[in-house]
Amino acid sequence: MKIGIAGCGGIGSNVAMHLVRSKISNLKLVDFDVIEESNLNRQFYFKNQLGKYKSQTLKENLLKIDETLEIEALVEKIELENINNIFKDCDLIVEAFDNKLYKKLLIETCKNKTIISANGIAGRDLESLKYRKLGNLHIVGDFYSDIDEYKTYSTKVMLVASIMANIVLDYLEDRNEK
C-alpha cells in the first residue's frame, strides 16, 4: 500500500511524520518547492535545511525516524499533464497544497482515488474544525480560514495534519479488514 503526499509543506510534512510514527512505511512525496525560514513555524524541517528541496529533505527527516522506510521523493511540479502518472501507483493521496487551483486539479483529476484534503487551516480557531466525507474525498478544516487572509500557526496545522493522518490510518485499517 503506497500513500501519495501531494505537497510537503505544513500539512504534507506533518501528515507524513505522523504516518511514519504510526508504522506506515511506503510513501511517495511530491513537491517542487524549497524550505524557507517562514516555513519553520509549522513544517517538519530545521533551520540548517533552508534552501533544500522539501520532498528530498522530508525523506531524509523521515528516514531518521525509521531507516527501513520505502520513500520516493519527487522534486516535481504537479500539472495536468503529469498528475495521473505521478500518482498512478498510490492507493490513497493526501492533498496538501496551499494553492486552490492545484487542490481542484488533484481532486478533479484523481477522483477515482481516495483523497484526504484540507480546507481552512489558518488562524487559531480550533473549535470550528470539521470533517466531511464526500464519496472518496475526505476534507478536514474549518472551511473558512484562507491562508491568504489569516496567519498560520503550528497548533492548528498540526491538529489538522493529525486528523488527516488518522483518516489515512482508518482507511488502511478498513482495507485490511476486508
N, C-alpha and C positions, 0 to 999 in steps of 0.2 A: 504494500500500500504506500503510494507516494503522495505527499501533500505539497502542493504548489503554494508559494508565498509570493504574491504579486505586489511588490513594493516592500522595501526593507527599512522603512523609517520607524516612527514611533509605534505604530500598530504592528507592522510586519516583524520588526526585530524582536519585540516583546512576545508576540504570539509564538514565534519560533523558539525563543528561550523557554517559554512555559511548556511547549510541546516536548522539547528535548529533556527538560527536567521531569517530564511525565513518561519518559522512555519511548517516545516516538523517534524513530531513527532514520527515516527516509524522507528527505526534504529537497525541494527544488526552490532556490532563492533567486528572484529575478528583480534587478534594479539597475539603472544606469547612472545613478547619482553618486556623489561623493559626500563624505561626512564633513559637516561644517560645525563650527563651535556652537551655533544656535540649536543644533540637534541634541546636544549633550544633556539637556534638562529632561529628556523623555525617551531617549533611544538607547539601545544596548551597545553603546560604544564608549570609548575613552579618549581623553584629550590627546594622547600620543598617537591616535589613529586618524586625526584630522587630515583631510585631503585624500584619504584612501577610498576606494570604491566600497559602497555599503554592502553589496551582496558578498563579495570576497572576504571582507572583514568580518561580517556576521558569521560566515562559515568558520573562520579562524576562532572567533569567540565561542561558538557552539562546540567546536572540537575540543576546547579547553574543558568543557563540562563532561564530554564523553568522546574519546578519540576513536571509537568504533562506528561513529555515525556514517551514513551514506548521504552525503550532501553534494548537490550540484549547484554551483553558484554561477549565474549568468550575468554579465555586465551587458545588458541589452535593454533598449527602449522598446516597450511593448506597443505595437502598432497593429492596425487591422490586418496587414499583410503577414505578420508573423505570430499572432496571438494563438491561433489554433495549433500551430506546430510547436510552440513553446510548451504548452500545457497538455498536449495530447497524451502524455504518459502519466499524468496526475489524476488521481481518483477524486480529489477534492481541491478546491482553490480558496485560499484566504486572500480576499481583495483588501489591499492595504494602501491604496493610492490616496493622495491628498488632492488630486485633480478630478473634478466631477466628470470631465469628458472621458478620462480613462476608466473611471468606475463604470460609467454607462457602457463603454466599449466592451469591457470584460464581461459584464453581466449579460449584455445582449448577444455577444458572440459565443460565449461559453455556456449558454443557457441549458445545455444538456448535462452539465456537470453540477455537482453540489458546490455552492459558493457561500462562503461566510464573509459578510461585508460589514463595514462600519459607516454610520451616518450620524454625525453630531458628537464629536469627541472633544470639543474645545470648552474652555471655561472650567469652572469648579463645581457646577451643579451635578452632583452625583445622584440625587433623588429622582431626577427626571429620566434616568436611563431606562430603556425599554428593550425588549427583544421581540422581533416579529419574524414569522416564517411565512414565506410566500412560495409554495411549491418547494423547489430545491434551493431556494435563496433564503438565507438566514441573515437578518440585519440587526446589529446592536448599536445603540447610541441614544441620544436624546432627540434626534430628528429635527433639531433646530440650530444648534450652535456651530456655525461655519467657522473654520479656522482663519478665514479672511477677516472675520469680524470680532473674534474673541481670541485671547491668548490661550496657549496650550500649556497644560500642567501635567507633570508625570502622574499625579494621583488619578486623574480621570483617564488618561491614555492607558495607564497600566490596568485599571479596572476594566475598561472596555476590552483590552487585549486578553485579560484573564477570562472574561466571559466568552470571548470568541474562541479561545483555546479550549475551554470547557465544552463548547458546542462541537468542536472537532473531536474531542475525546468521546462525547456521547455518540456521535456519528460512527466512529470506529467501533465502539462497543456494540452498537446496534447491528452493524455489518458482521461482526464476529459471532453474534448470537444466531444469525440466520444461516 
